[in-house]
Amino acid sequence: MSTQTDFAALFPDEVVTQARTRLLDVPGLGGTLALITIDNGHDHTRPSTFGPGGLTALNAALDEAFAAEPAAIAVTGKPFVFAVGADLSGVTQIGERVHAHQVAQTGHDVFRRLTESTIPTFAFVNGAALGGGLELALSCHYRTVSESVNAIAFPECFLGLFPGWGGTQLLPNLIGADAAVSVIIENALNQNKMLNAKKATGLGIFDAQLESADFLEESIRWAVRVVGGEQTVQRAEIDRGQAWDDAIARAQGIVTARTQGASPAVTKAVELLELARGNDLDAGYAAETEALADALMSDELRAGLYSFDLTQKRVKRPAGAPDKSLAREVKKVGVVGAGLMAGQLALLFVRRLKVPVVITDVDQERIDRGVAYIHGEIDKLLGKGRLSPDGANRLKALVTGSLDKAAFADADFVIEAVFEEMTVKQKVFAELEQHVSPEAVLATNTSSLSITEMASKLTNPERVVGFHFFNPVAVLPLLEIVRGERTDDASLATAFSVSKQLKKSSVLVKDAPAFVVNRLLTRFMGEIIAAVDEGTPFDVADRALTPLGLPMSPLVLLQLVGPAVAQHVNETMHAAFPDRFGISENLQRFVKAGKTAVWQQDEQGGQVVDPEVVALWEQGSNPSTSEQVRDRALEALAQEIRLMLDEGVVAEAQDIDLCMLLGAGWPFWLGGITAYLDRSGIAEQVNGTRFLPKGVASVPA
């Protein structure tokens, strides 16, 4: 640990996780138990992590433990938290690979002491165990877990990294390569999916799952039985042949599908899992150390950390949001509409707020169908064990329908989800105003229409806010909260308060056409469609952005959004900015013909252009290459973002990045759209300036 002083200065903000060794006299053990508790001195809202100081403290605690020559050594955490990995706060300040190498090597050196100990070592995982915290547990000989733990994962690949302190080597040799691929790669790339104690134990990560009430005491008793030979720990036999081959092939398929090779560290994770087949820790750890040093010096990791910081910190203090003390309490919610979107909204409100929710529509049949949909979704949650029978019944009882908008008289928050037409929405709000109190917030889920115009004919326009969700409502975390010209602070504060209760991440947006995400996606899609109109083959245009590793191609996105919806938004944008948002006659014919997709499957299961689409799409004779289409689309985005910032659509470029990360699935490892455009040089090429300061989301120059 002598190298610690060389790079500790790079982590000036480290909240040092201390490690305290206690020697316990345990009946039946035949000696003492050295129990090491890792704790950063904060409550569970600030989990314990390992930076240089934390690793030094753990190493010193291990010195003390080994010096006592105990019968066993165990590591546990503070209440609700075991440990959540490396402290990455100083990574962005590392400017030399030698320091990155020291970070990588030090973690291995400390954790490996537990693996190579001749004294039995145990991890008593009492709470969240993520990343390096899970690697610490895997480094021990035996592991118990509290039944209440529901945050067990390797999130590194989600950030453009990989488990680099033993995870890629220890896990597959414990639970098999296929299960390790699921935990390290598949779950991480699936929106950082977590395991709970039951699932993790079922995979073989833990040797015993124990009740949480007396978890530490039961873990010690279990350890006594293991040391004494009364408790035998069974480990699965690892297939290092065809099963390992199949697992690596599956991993490669997942990585290709999810990243298109745009995240080098995720590709490296697959290589390290293959190397683990030999179960040679010397070779495996050496490879991890070198690869981790490279990853720590990469733009992709800096970009991933920038993204993570936005989604974990900036969302907690939305720029421009009013003081939360101005928010009014919401005891009842109204939803205008009973279609699919309205049903999703009503379900979310009743699940999160647990207050009465009333839906309304133009006829009783639609209302009954809407209520039935919500009840059916609640039953699905019950079937999955995510609700108790009593809980499901209580939620169902809170959902009602009514033809009469007078049912909203005592509602504090009413949101409309009706047809995307200004006159229709104005009529709905005019009707609502006759029934609701002057303080009740009137929210609209419009994706592109003006909030100010929508409220312009009301007696109390100050309580109208934009509350734009993204589909599917339960999955995508972003909420664009839109302030109209006359929206008051109390209504806006209430909207932000409700958003927080809904567990959504909100960005304050100016009342501008299509707001943020839809404006950028429409501009981007317009360039793709224009390229096809000019003569670019559909497949060439559709794979133009493949190298970025976006979650789906442009024409697949068009199918998901719905061509009619996309065309409606584009018409709104064309009306506002006709010089940048054109109208494609081909797309108009496409929509009028009722087509919903460009692609269809051929007899071999491949993807081909629908012959009917080919027949109706009149292409020019000026095709572009994929590279040209990509450059065109990205340059258009750079121009549009600069204009949006100049217009004050959001407070800063970081808010546009946040919107695209959470609302459009922009990959974390690209670091947000403005960060990527800066790093690629496109921002300066188009606008003559960067969006972000140098060194943000990239290696310092």
C-alpha positions in Angstrom: 0.0 0.0 0.0 3.0 2.3 -0.1 1.8 3.5 -3.5 -1.3 5.0 -2.0 0.3 8.3 -1.2 1.2 8.7 -4.9 -2.4 9.0 -6.0 -4.5 9.7 -2.9 -4.3 13.4 -3.9 -6.4 12.6 -6.9 -9.3 11.7 -4.6 -9.6 14.9 -2.5 -13.4 14.4 -2.0 -13.2 10.8 -1.0 -15.5 9.9 1.9 -13.1 7.4 3.5 -14.6 4.1 4.4 -13.1 3.0 7.7 -12.6 -0.6 8.6 -12.7 -1.6 12.3 -11.5 -5.0 13.5 -13.1 -6.6 16.6 -11.9 -9.8 18.1 -14.9 -11.8 19.3 -14.9 -14.8 21.6 -17.4 -17.1 19.9 -18.6 -20.4 21.6 -17.6 -23.5 19.7 -15.2 -21.7 17.3 -12.0 -22.9 19.0 -10.5 -19.4 18.9 -11.6 -15.8 18.2 -13.5 -14.4 15.2 -11.9 -11.3 13.7 -14.9 -9.3 12.6 -14.1 -6.4 10.3 -16.9 -3.8 9.9 -16.6 -1.4 6.9 -18.4 1.9 7.5 -17.9 5.4 6.0 -19.6 7.1 9.0 -22.8 8.1 7.1 -26.2 6.5 7.0 -27.5 4.2 4.2 -28.1 7.2 1.9 -24.3 7.5 1.5 -23.1 4.0 0.9 -19.6 2.8 1.7 -17.1 2.9 -1.2 -13.4 2.1 -1.7 -11.0 4.9 -2.7 -7.3 5.0 -1.8 -8.2 5.9 1.8 -10.8 3.1 2.1 -8.4 0.5 0.7 -5.7 1.6 3.1 -8.1 1.3 6.0 -9.3 -2.1 5.0 -5.7 -3.3 4.5 -4.8 -2.0 8.0 -7.8 -3.9 9.5 -6.7 -7.0 7.8 -3.2 -6.6 9.3 -4.8 -6.4 12.7 -7.0 -9.4 12.0 -4.2 -11.7 10.7 -1.8 -10.6 13.5 -4.4 -11.9 16.1 -4.2 -15.4 14.5 -8.0 -15.9 14.8 -9.9 -19.1 13.9 -11.8 -17.1 11.3 -12.0 -13.7 9.7 -15.3 -12.1 8.6 -16.2 -8.9 6.8 -19.6 -7.1 7.1 -21.0 -3.7 6.5 -22.9 -0.9 8.2 -26.7 -1.0 8.5 -28.4 -1.7 5.1 -25.1 -1.5 3.2 -22.2 -3.9 2.7 -20.3 -1.9 0.2 -21.1 -0.5 -3.3 -17.8 -0.5 -5.0 -14.9 1.7 -5.9 -15.0 5.4 -5.2 -14.9 6.8 -8.7 -15.0 10.5 -7.7 -11.3 11.0 -8.5 -11.2 9.0 -11.7 -11.8 12.0 -13.9 -8.7 13.6 -12.4 -6.3 10.8 -13.2 -4.1 12.0 -16.0 -1.4 9.4 -16.1 -1.8 5.7 -16.7 0.7 4.8 -13.9 -1.8 6.2 -11.4 -4.7 4.3 -13.0 -2.6 1.1 -12.8 -2.0 1.7 -9.1 -5.8 2.0 -8.5 -6.4 -1.2 -10.3 -3.5 -3.1 -8.6 -4.3 -1.9 -5.1 -7.8 -3.3 -5.1 -6.5 -6.7 -6.2 -3.7 -6.6 -3.6 -6.0 -5.9 -0.7 -9.0 -8.1 -1.6 -6.7 -11.0 -2.6 -5.5 -11.3 1.0 -8.9 -12.7 1.9 -8.8 -15.2 -1.0 -5.3 -16.5 -0.3 -5.7 -16.6 3.5 -5.0 -19.9 5.2 -7.5 -18.8 7.8 -11.2 -19.3 6.7 -12.6 -16.0 5.5 -16.3 -15.0 5.4 -18.4 -12.2 4.0 -21.6 -11.4 5.9 -23.5 -9.4 3.3 -26.0 -7.5 5.3 -27.0 -4.9 2.7 -26.3 -3.6 -0.8 -23.4 -5.2 -2.5 -22.5 -3.6 -5.8 -19.4 -3.6 -8.0 -16.2 -3.7 -5.8 -18.4 -4.5 -2.8 -19.5 -7.7 -4.4 -16.0 -8.4 -5.5 -14.9 -8.1 -1.8 -17.5 -10.6 -0.9 -16.4 -13.0 -3.7 -12.8 -12.7 -2.5 -13.8 -14.4 0.7 -14.0 -18.2 1.0 -17.7 -18.2 2.2 -20.6 -15.9 2.0 -23.9 -15.3 3.8 -26.6 -12.8 2.7 -29.5 -11.2 4.6 -32.8 -12.1 3.0 -33.8 -8.4 2.9 -31.0 -7.4 0.5 -32.3 -6.4 -2.9 -29.3 -4.6 -4.5 -26.7 -7.1 -5.6 -25.1 -6.4 -9.0 -22.1 -5.6 -11.1 -23.2 -2.3 -12.7 -19.8 -1.6 -14.3 -20.7 -2.4 -17.9 -23.6 0.0 -17.6 -21.0 2.7 -17.1 -18.6 1.7 -19.7 -16.4 -0.3 -17.4 -16.1 -3.9 -16.2 -15.6 -5.6 -12.8 -11.8 -5.1 -12.4 -11.0 -6.2 -8.9 -11.5 -9.9 -9.4 -15.1 -10.0 -10.5 -14.6 -11.3 -14.1 -12.4 -14.2 -12.7 -14.0 -15.2 -9.5 -17.7 -15.1 -10.5 -17.6 -17.5 -13.5 -15.5 -20.0 -11.5 -18.1 -19.9 -8.7 -21.4 -20.0 -10.6 -20.4 -21.0 -14.1 -19.8 -18.8 -17.2 -23.4 -18.5 -18.4 -24.7 -17.2 -15.1 -21.7 -14.9 -14.8 -22.5 -13.5 -18.3 -26.0 -12.7 -17.0 -24.8 -10.9 -13.9 -21.8 -9.1 -15.4 -23.0 -8.2 -18.9 -26.7 -8.9 -19.5 -28.1 -7.4 -16.3 -25.8 -4.4 -16.5 -26.8 -3.6 -20.0 -30.5 -4.2 -19.1 -30.8 -0.8 -17.3 -28.5 -2.0 -14.5 -30.8 -4.8 -13.3 -30.3 -5.9 -9.7 -30.5 -9.3 -8.0 -32.2 -9.8 -4.7 -30.8 -12.2 -2.0 -33.0 -15.1 -3.1 -32.0 -14.9 -6.7 -28.3 -14.4 -6.0 -28.3 -17.3 -3.6 -30.1 -19.4 -6.2 -27.3 -18.7 -8.7 -24.7 -19.8 -6.1 -23.2 -16.4 -5.3 -24.0 -16.9 -1.7 -23.7 -20.1 0.4 -26.6 -19.2 2.8 -29.5 -16.8 2.9 -30.4 -15.9 6.5 -33.2 -14.0 8.2 -32.5 -10.3 8.5 -33.7 -9.8 12.1 -30.6 -11.5 13.6 -28.5 -11.8 10.5 -25.1 -11.1 12.1 -25.6 -13.6 15.0 -26.9 -16.3 12.6 -24.0 -15.7 10.2 -21.5 -16.2 13.0 -23.3 -19.4 14.1 -23.2 -20.6 10.5 -19.5 -19.7 10.2 -18.8 -21.7 13.4 -20.5 -24.7 11.9 -18.4 -24.4 8.7 -15.1 -24.0 10.5 -16.0 -27.0 12.7 -17.0 -29.2 9.8 -20.6 -29.5 10.8 -21.8 -27.4 7.9 -20.8 -28.5 4.4 -20.8 -25.9 1.6 -21.7 -27.4 -1.7 -20.4 -25.7 -4.9 -21.5 -26.4 -8.4 -19.1 -28.2 -10.7 -18.0 -25.8 -13.4 -18.3 -26.9 -17.1 -15.2 -25.4 -18.8 -16.0 -27.0 -22.2 -19.0 -26.5 -24.4 -21.1 -24.7 -21.8 -18.3 -22.1 -21.5 -18.1 -21.7 -25.3 -21.8 -21.2 -25.4 -21.7 -18.6 -22.7 -19.0 -16.6 -24.4 -20.9 -16.7 -27.7 -24.1 -15.5 -25.9 -22.1 -12.7 -24.3 -20.7 -11.6 -27.6 -24.2 -11.6 -29.1 -25.5 -9.4 -26.2 -22.6 -7.0 -26.5 -23.1 -6.7 -30.3 -26.8 -6.1 -30.0 -26.6 -3.6 -27.1 -23.4 -1.7 -27.9 -22.4 -2.4 -31.5 -18.8 -2.4 -30.2 -19.1 1.2 -29.1 -18.1 0.4 -25.5 -14.6 -1.1 -25.5 -14.7 -2.0 -21.8 -17.8 -4.1 -22.3 -16.1 -6.0 -25.1 -13.1 -6.4 -22.8 -15.4 -7.9 -20.2 -16.1 -10.8 -22.6 -12.4 -11.4 -23.2 -11.8 -11.5 -19.4 -14.6 -14.0 -18.9 -13.1 -16.2 -21.5 -9.7 -15.9 -19.8 -11.3 -17.0 -16.5 -11.8 -20.5 -18.0 -8.3 -21.4 -17.0 -9.0 -20.5 -13.3 -5.5 -19.0 -13.0 -5.9 -16.0 -10.7 -2.4 -14.8 -11.4 -3.0 -14.5 -15.1 -6.6 -13.4 -14.7 -5.8 -10.6 -12.1 -2.9 -9.4 -14.2 -5.1 -9.1 -17.2 -7.8 -7.3 -15.2 -5.3 -4.9 -13.8 -3.9 -3.9 -17.2 -7.4 -3.7 -18.8 -8.7 -1.7 -15.9 -5.8 0.8 -16.1 -6.6 1.3 -19.8 -10.4 1.7 -19.1 -9.7 4.2 -16.3 -7.9 6.3 -18.9 -10.6 6.0 -21.5 -13.0 8.6 -22.8 -15.8 6.0 -22.6 -15.4 5.7 -18.8 -15.2 9.5 -18.3 -18.4 9.8 -20.4 -20.1 7.0 -18.4 -19.2 8.7 -15.1 -20.5 12.0 -16.4 -23.8 10.3 -17.3 -24.0 8.7 -14.0 -23.4 12.0 -12.2 -26.2 13.6 -14.1 -28.7 10.9 -13.4 -27.7 10.5 -9.7 -27.0 14.1 -8.7 -28.4 16.7 -11.1 -31.9 15.1 -11.1 -32.1 15.6 -7.3 -31.8 19.4 -7.8 -33.5 20.2 -11.1 -32.2 23.5 -12.5 -34.8 26.2 -12.2 -37.3 24.3 -10.1 -39.2 26.4 -7.5 -38.7 26.0 -3.8 -40.3 22.7 -2.8 -42.0 24.3 0.2 -44.4 25.9 -2.3 -45.8 22.5 -3.4 -49.4 21.7 -2.5 -50.4 18.3 -1.2 -52.1 16.0 -3.7 -54.8 13.8 -2.2 -56.7 12.9 -5.3 -55.8 12.7 -9.0 -58.0 12.9 -12.1 -57.1 11.5 -15.5 -58.9 12.7 -18.6 -59.0 9.8 -21.1 -59.2 6.1 -20.7 -57.0 4.9 -23.6 -53.7 3.1 -23.3 -51.6 6.1 -22.3 -54.2 7.3 -19.8 -54.4 3.8 -18.3 -50.6 3.8 -17.9 -50.7 7.2 -16.2 -53.6 6.2 -13.8 -51.8 3.0 -12.9 -48.6 4.9 -12.1 -50.4 7.5 -10.0 -52.3 5.0 -7.9 -49.3 2.8 -7.3 -47.0 5.6 -6.3 -49.3 8.1 -4.6 -51.8 5.6 -3.2 -54.6 8.2 -3.5 -58.0 8.0 -5.2 -57.6 8.2 -9.0 -60.6 8.9 -11.3 -60.6 8.4 -15.0 -63.1 9.8 -17.5 -63.9 9.6 -21.2 -66.6 10.2 -23.7 -68.6 7.0 -23.1 -69.1 4.4 -20.4 -67.7 1.6 -22.5 -64.3 3.3 -22.8 -64.3 4.1 -19.1 -65.1 0.5 -18.2 -62.4 -0.8 -20.5 -59.9 1.7 -19.0 -60.7 0.6 -15.4 -60.5 -3.0 -16.4 -57.0 -2.4 -18.0 -55.7 -0.9 -14.8 -57.2 -3.7 -12.6 -55.7 -6.2 -15.0 -52.2 -4.6 -14.6 -52.6 -4.7 -10.9 -53.4 -8.4 -11.0 -50.3 -9.0 -13.1 -48.2 -7.3 -10.3 -50.0 -9.5 -7.8 -49.1 -12.6 -9.9 -45.5 -11.6 -10.0 -45.4 -11.2 -6.2 -44.8 -7.4 -6.4 -48.1 -6.8 -4.5 -49.8 -8.6 -1.7 -53.5 -9.6 -2.1 -54.5 -6.9 0.3 -52.3 -4.3 -1.4 -53.8 -5.2 -4.8 -57.3 -4.9 -3.5 -56.6 -1.5 -1.9 -55.2 -0.2 -5.2 -58.1 -1.4 -7.2 -60.5 0.2 -4.8 -58.8 3.6 -5.4 -59.4 3.5 -9.1 -62.8 4.6 -10.4 -64.4 6.0 -13.6 -67.0 8.6 -14.2 -68.7 10.2 -17.2 -69.2 13.4 -15.3 -66.1 15.6 -14.8 -67.7 16.8 -11.6 -66.0 13.8 -10.1 -62.8 15.9 -10.3 -64.3 18.6 -8.0 -62.0 17.6 -5.1 -59.0 16.6 -7.2 -55.8 18.4 -6.6 -54.0 17.3 -9.8 -55.7 16.5 -13.1 -53.8 15.3 -16.2 -55.2 15.0 -19.7 -54.1 12.3 -22.1 -56.5 12.9 -25.0 -55.9 13.4 -28.8 -52.9 15.5 -29.6 -54.9 18.4 -31.1 -54.9 21.9 -29.6 -58.6 22.6 -29.9 -59.4 19.3 -28.2 -57.1 19.9 -25.3 -58.4 23.5 -24.9 -61.9 22.2 -24.7 -61.0 19.6 -22.1 -59.3 22.2 -19.9 -62.3 24.6 -20.3 -64.6 21.9 -19.1 -62.3 21.0 -16.2 -62.1 24.6 -15.0 -65.9 24.5 -14.4 -65.5 21.8 -11.8 -62.0 21.9 -10.2 -60.8 24.3 -7.6 -58.7 27.3 -8.7 -55.6 25.8 -7.0 -55.9 22.4 -8.7 -53.1 21.7 -11.1 -54.1 21.1 -14.7 -51.4 19.0 -16.3 -51.0 18.0 -20.0 -49.1 15.1 -21.3 -48.7 16.8 -24.7 -45.6 15.8 -26.6 -45.2 18.9 -28.7 -48.1 21.5 -28.3 -47.8 24.9 -26.6 -48.7 24.9 -22.9 -49.2 28.7 -23.1 -51.7 28.5 -25.9 -53.4 25.5 -24.3 -54.0 27.6 -21.1 -54.7 30.9 -22.9 -58.5 30.8 -22.7 -58.7 29.8 -19.0 -59.7 32.0 -16.1 -56.7 30.5 -14.1 -54.0 29.8 -16.7 -51.3 30.0 -14.0 -52.1 26.4 -12.8 -51.4 24.7 -16.2 -48.2 22.8 -16.5 -46.7 20.4 -19.1 -46.1 16.9 -17.6 -44.7 15.0 -20.5 -44.1 11.3 -19.9 -42.3 8.9 -22.2 -43.7 5.5 -23.4 -43.7 3.0 -21.7 -44.6 5.1 -18.7 -43.6 2.6 -16.1 -40.2 2.1 -17.6 -38.7 5.3 -18.9 -37.7 7.6 -16.0 -37.8 11.0 -17.6 -40.5 13.6 -17.1 -40.3 16.9 -19.0 -42.0 19.5 -16.8 -43.0 22.4 -19.0 -43.6 25.9 -17.6 -46.0 28.0 -19.6 -45.7 31.8 -19.8 -48.2 32.2 -17.0 -47.5 29.1 -14.9 -47.0 30.1 -11.3 -44.4 28.7 -8.9 -46.9 26.9 -6.7 -48.3 24.8 -9.6 -44.8 24.1 -10.9 -43.5 23.1 -7.4 -46.5 20.8 -7.1 -45.6 19.2 -10.4 -42.0 18.6 -9.3 -43.3 17.2 -6.0 -45.6 14.8 -7.7 -42.9 13.8 -10.1 -40.6 12.8 -7.2 -43.4 10.8 -5.6 -43.8 9.0 -8.9 -40.1 8.2 -8.8 -39.4 10.0 -12.0 -36.5 12.2 -13.0 -37.6 15.7 -14.0 -36.1 18.4 -16.1 -37.6 21.9 -16.3 -38.3 22.8 -19.9 -39.4 26.1 -21.5 -42.6 26.1 -23.5 -41.0 25.6 -26.9 -42.2 23.3 -29.8 -41.7 19.6 -28.9 -39.7 20.6 -25.8 -36.4 18.6 -25.8 -36.4 14.9 -26.6 -39.0 15.0 -29.3 -37.5 18.1 -30.9 -34.1 16.4 -31.2 -35.5 13.0 -32.3 -37.7 14.8 -34.9 -34.7 16.7 -36.3 -32.6 13.6 -36.3 -35.3 11.5 -37.9 -36.0 14.2 -40.5 -32.4 14.0 -41.7 -32.6 10.2 -42.1 -35.9 10.4 -44.0 -34.5 13.1 -46.2 -31.5 10.9 -47.1 -33.9 8.1 -48.1 -36.0 10.5 -50.1 -32.8 11.6 -52.0 -32.0 8.0 -53.0 -30.1 6.5 -50.1 -31.1 2.8 -49.7 -33.3 2.1 -46.6 -30.7 -0.2 -45.1 -27.8 2.2 -45.6 -29.7 5.0 -43.9 -31.0 2.8 -41.1 -27.5 1.5 -40.1 -25.9 5.0 -40.3 -25.7 5.4 -36.5 -25.0 1.8 -35.7 -21.4 2.6 -34.6 -22.7 4.7 -31.7 -24.4 1.7 -30.1 -27.9 3.3 -29.9 -30.7 1.2 -28.5 -32.4 1.0 -31.9 -32.0 2.1 -35.4 -33.9 5.1 -36.8 -36.5 3.2 -38.8 -37.1 0.8 -36.0 -37.6 3.8 -33.7 -40.1 5.2 -36.2 -42.0 2.0 -36.0 -42.0 2.1 -32.2 -43.1 5.7 -31.9 -45.7 5.2 -34.6 -45.3 6.9 -38.0 -48.5 8.9 -37.6 -47.4 10.3 -34.2 -44.0 11.1 -35.6 -45.5 12.8 -38.6 -47.8 14.9 -36.3 -44.9 16.1 -34.2 -42.9 16.9 -37.4 -45.8 19.0 -38.7 -45.7 21.0 -35.4 -42.0 21.5 -35.8 -42.4 22.4 -39.5 -44.9 25.1 -38.6 -42.4 26.5 -36.1 -39.2 26.1 -38.0 -39.8 25.3 -41.7 -36.2 25.9 -42.7 -35.0 23.0 -40.5 -37.9 20.6 -40.3 -39.1 19.6 -43.7 -42.2 17.6 -44.7 -41.6 14.4 -46.6 -44.2 13.6 -49.2 -43.1 10.0 -49.0 -43.7 9.8 -45.3 -47.1 11.4 -45.7 -48.0 8.7 -48.3 -46.6 6.1 -45.9 -48.8 7.3 -43.1 -51.9 7.7 -45.3 -51.5 4.2 -46.5 -51.7 3.0 -42.9 -48.2 1.5 -42.9 -46.6 1.2 -39.5 -43.2 -0.3 -40.4 -40.6 -0.1 -43.2 -39.2 -3.5 -42.4 -40.7 -7.0 -42.6 -39.3 -10.5 -42.2 -38.4 -12.6 -45.2 -38.9 -16.4 -45.3 -35.4 -16.9 -43.8 -36.2 -14.7 -40.9 -34.1 -11.8 -42.3 -35.1 -8.2 -42.5 -36.2 -6.7 -45.9 -38.1 -3.6 -46.9 -41.8 -4.1 -47.2 -42.5 -4.3 -51.0 -45.5 -2.0 -50.5 -43.3 0.6 -49.0 -40.9 0.3 -51.9 -43.8 0.9 -54.3 -45.1 4.0 -52.6 -41.7 5.6 -51.8 -40.5 7.8 -54.6 -36.7 8.0 -54.2 -34.3 10.4 -55.9 -31.0 9.7 -57.5 -28.6 11.2 -55.0 -27.7 8.5 -52.5 -25.4 8.9 -49.5 -23.2 6.5 -47.7 -23.9 5.5 -44.1 -21.0 7.7 -43.0 -22.4 10.7 -44.8 -25.9 10.1 -43.3 -24.4 9.8 -39.8 -22.4 13.0 -40.2 -25.5 14.8 -41.5 -27.7 13.7 -38.7 -25.1 14.5 -36.0 -24.3 17.9 -37.5 -28.1 18.7 -37.5 -28.3 17.7 -33.8 -25.4 19.9 -33.0 -27.0 22.8 -34.7 -30.4 22.2 -33.1 -29.0 21.9 -29.6 -27.1 25.2 -29.9 -30.3 26.9 -31.0 -32.2 25.3 -28.1 -29.6 26.5 -25.6 -29.7 30.0 -27.1 -33.5 30.0 -26.8 -33.3 29.0 -23.2 -35.3 25.8 -23.7 -33.3 24.3 -20.7 -30.9 25.9 -18.3 -27.7 24.2 -19.5 -26.3 21.6 -21.9 -26.3 19.1 -19.1 -30.1 19.1 -19.0 -30.3 18.2 -22.7 -27.9 15.3 -21.9 -30.1 14.2 -19.0 -33.2 14.3 -21.2 -31.6 12.2 -23.9 -30.1 9.7 -21.5 -33.4 9.1 -19.6 -35.9 9.8 -22.3 -34.3 8.5 -25.5 -32.0 5.8 -24.3 -28.8 7.6 -25.3 -26.0 5.2 -24.2 -24.3 6.1 -20.9 -20.9 5.3 -22.3 -21.3 8.1 -24.8 -21.7 10.6 -22.0 -24.8 12.4 -23.2 -25.4 13.9 -26.6 -23.5 17.2 -26.1 -20.6 15.4 -24.5 -20.3 13.1 -27.5 -20.6 16.0 -30.0 -17.8 17.8 -28.1 -15.6 14.8 -28.0 -16.1 14.0 -31.7 -15.3 17.6 -32.7 -18.7 18.0 -34.4 -19.9 20.7 -31.9 -16.9 23.0 -32.8 -17.1 22.1 -36.4 -20.8 23.2 -36.6 -21.0 25.9 -34.0 -17.5 27.1 -33.5 -17.6 26.2 -29.8 -18.0 23.3 -27.4 -21.1 22.7 -25.3 -19.2 21.7 -22.2 -15.8 22.7 -20.7 -12.8 20.7 -21.8 -12.2 17.6 -19.7 -15.9 17.1 -19.0 -16.8 13.5 -20.1 -13.3 13.0 -21.5 -9.7 12.5 -20.5 -8.1 15.8 -19.5 -5.9 17.2 -22.3 
